[in-house]
Amino acid sequence: MLGYWGRIKVYAAMAALAFALLVLESPIGSSGIWLTAIVLCGIALWWELSDYPDAE
């Protein structure tokens, strides 16, 4: 199972890949799919960062 930073890196990589495929106008899927993927990665990152343990 991935730790906190591992999940952050996976979300960032997925968003970067979706952005690259959107910008390059990839024939795989449509632009709506890649925009949805970016939005979902953003929501997942927001959720992860909101649960970040506060430093004491």
Biotite code that builds the C-alpha atoms (Angstrom):
import biotite.structure as struc

atoms = struc.array([
    struc.Atom([0.000, 0.000, 0.000], chain_id="A", res_id=1, res_name="MET", atom_name="CA", element="C"),
    struc.Atom([1.265, 3.454, -0.868], chain_id="A", res_id=2, res_name="LEU", atom_name="CA", element="C"),
    struc.Atom([2.095, 5.994, 1.779], chain_id="A", res_id=3, res_name="GLY", atom_name="CA", element="C"),
    struc.Atom([0.969, 9.606, 1.833], chain_id="A", res_id=4, res_name="TYR", atom_name="CA", element="C"),
    struc.Atom([3.718, 10.961, -0.462], chain_id="A", res_id=5, res_name="TRP", atom_name="CA", element="C"),
    struc.Atom([3.408, 7.973, -2.785], chain_id="A", res_id=6, res_name="GLY", atom_name="CA", element="C"),
    struc.Atom([-0.275, 8.719, -3.382], chain_id="A", res_id=7, res_name="ARG", atom_name="CA", element="C"),
    struc.Atom([0.512, 12.414, -3.990], chain_id="A", res_id=8, res_name="ILE", atom_name="CA", element="C"),
    struc.Atom([3.114, 11.426, -6.606], chain_id="A", res_id=9, res_name="LYS", atom_name="CA", element="C"),
    struc.Atom([0.667, 9.064, -8.332], chain_id="A", res_id=10, res_name="VAL", atom_name="CA", element="C"),
    struc.Atom([-2.038, 11.767, -8.510], chain_id="A", res_id=11, res_name="TYR", atom_name="CA", element="C"),
    struc.Atom([0.481, 14.269, -9.871], chain_id="A", res_id=12, res_name="ALA", atom_name="CA", element="C"),
    struc.Atom([1.703, 11.812, -12.512], chain_id="A", res_id=13, res_name="ALA", atom_name="CA", element="C"),
    struc.Atom([-1.867, 10.984, -13.575], chain_id="A", res_id=14, res_name="MET", atom_name="CA", element="C"),
    struc.Atom([-2.744, 14.683, -13.882], chain_id="A", res_id=15, res_name="ALA", atom_name="CA", element="C"),
    struc.Atom([0.428, 15.384, -15.861], chain_id="A", res_id=16, res_name="ALA", atom_name="CA", element="C"),
    struc.Atom([-0.302, 12.512, -18.242], chain_id="A", res_id=17, res_name="LEU", atom_name="CA", element="C"),
    struc.Atom([-3.909, 13.629, -18.728], chain_id="A", res_id=18, res_name="ALA", atom_name="CA", element="C"),
    struc.Atom([-2.750, 17.224, -19.353], chain_id="A", res_id=19, res_name="PHE", atom_name="CA", element="C"),
    struc.Atom([-0.153, 16.065, -21.884], chain_id="A", res_id=20, res_name="ALA", atom_name="CA", element="C"),
    struc.Atom([-2.706, 13.941, -23.750], chain_id="A", res_id=21, res_name="LEU", atom_name="CA", element="C"),
    struc.Atom([-5.145, 16.856, -23.733], chain_id="A", res_id=22, res_name="LEU", atom_name="CA", element="C"),
    struc.Atom([-2.570, 19.320, -25.090], chain_id="A", res_id=23, res_name="VAL", atom_name="CA", element="C"),
    struc.Atom([-1.250, 16.896, -27.704], chain_id="A", res_id=24, res_name="LEU", atom_name="CA", element="C"),
    struc.Atom([-4.809, 16.146, -28.870], chain_id="A", res_id=25, res_name="GLU", atom_name="CA", element="C"),
    struc.Atom([-4.319, 12.421, -28.466], chain_id="A", res_id=26, res_name="SER", atom_name="CA", element="C"),
    struc.Atom([-6.552, 10.184, -30.577], chain_id="A", res_id=27, res_name="PRO", atom_name="CA", element="C"),
    struc.Atom([-7.126, 8.044, -27.460], chain_id="A", res_id=28, res_name="ILE", atom_name="CA", element="C"),
    struc.Atom([-10.422, 9.172, -25.943], chain_id="A", res_id=29, res_name="GLY", atom_name="CA", element="C"),
    struc.Atom([-11.851, 12.657, -26.211], chain_id="A", res_id=30, res_name="SER", atom_name="CA", element="C"),
    struc.Atom([-10.919, 15.957, -24.615], chain_id="A", res_id=31, res_name="SER", atom_name="CA", element="C"),
    struc.Atom([-13.801, 15.576, -22.154], chain_id="A", res_id=32, res_name="GLY", atom_name="CA", element="C"),
    struc.Atom([-12.258, 12.401, -20.756], chain_id="A", res_id=33, res_name="ILE", atom_name="CA", element="C"),
    struc.Atom([-8.898, 14.101, -20.160], chain_id="A", res_id=34, res_name="TRP", atom_name="CA", element="C"),
    struc.Atom([-10.500, 17.190, -18.616], chain_id="A", res_id=35, res_name="LEU", atom_name="CA", element="C"),
    struc.Atom([-12.490, 14.932, -16.299], chain_id="A", res_id=36, res_name="THR", atom_name="CA", element="C"),
    struc.Atom([-9.309, 13.067, -15.360], chain_id="A", res_id=37, res_name="ALA", atom_name="CA", element="C"),
    struc.Atom([-7.563, 16.348, -14.480], chain_id="A", res_id=38, res_name="ILE", atom_name="CA", element="C"),
    struc.Atom([-10.528, 17.493, -12.375], chain_id="A", res_id=39, res_name="VAL", atom_name="CA", element="C"),
    struc.Atom([-10.681, 14.156, -10.545], chain_id="A", res_id=40, res_name="LEU", atom_name="CA", element="C"),
    struc.Atom([-6.939, 14.276, -9.841], chain_id="A", res_id=41, res_name="CYS", atom_name="CA", element="C"),
    struc.Atom([-7.376, 17.777, -8.473], chain_id="A", res_id=42, res_name="GLY", atom_name="CA", element="C"),
    struc.Atom([-10.178, 16.623, -6.190], chain_id="A", res_id=43, res_name="ILE", atom_name="CA", element="C"),
    struc.Atom([-8.085, 13.682, -5.005], chain_id="A", res_id=44, res_name="ALA", atom_name="CA", element="C"),
    struc.Atom([-5.108, 15.971, -4.294], chain_id="A", res_id=45, res_name="LEU", atom_name="CA", element="C"),
    struc.Atom([-7.346, 18.406, -2.430], chain_id="A", res_id=46, res_name="TRP", atom_name="CA", element="C"),
    struc.Atom([-8.730, 15.541, -0.348], chain_id="A", res_id=47, res_name="TRP", atom_name="CA", element="C"),
    struc.Atom([-5.235, 14.225, 0.433], chain_id="A", res_id=48, res_name="GLU", atom_name="CA", element="C"),
    struc.Atom([-3.888, 17.648, 1.373], chain_id="A", res_id=49, res_name="LEU", atom_name="CA", element="C"),
    struc.Atom([-6.891, 18.445, 3.564], chain_id="A", res_id=50, res_name="SER", atom_name="CA", element="C"),
    struc.Atom([-6.187, 15.271, 5.596], chain_id="A", res_id=51, res_name="ASP", atom_name="CA", element="C"),
    struc.Atom([-2.500, 16.103, 5.974], chain_id="A", res_id=52, res_name="TYR", atom_name="CA", element="C"),
    struc.Atom([-1.423, 15.606, 9.574], chain_id="A", res_id=53, res_name="PRO", atom_name="CA", element="C"),
    struc.Atom([-0.518, 18.921, 11.195], chain_id="A", res_id=54, res_name="ASP", atom_name="CA", element="C"),
    struc.Atom([3.043, 19.300, 12.424], chain_id="A", res_id=55, res_name="ALA", atom_name="CA", element="C"),
    struc.Atom([3.181, 19.660, 16.169], chain_id="A", res_id=56, res_name="GLU", atom_name="CA", element="C"),
])
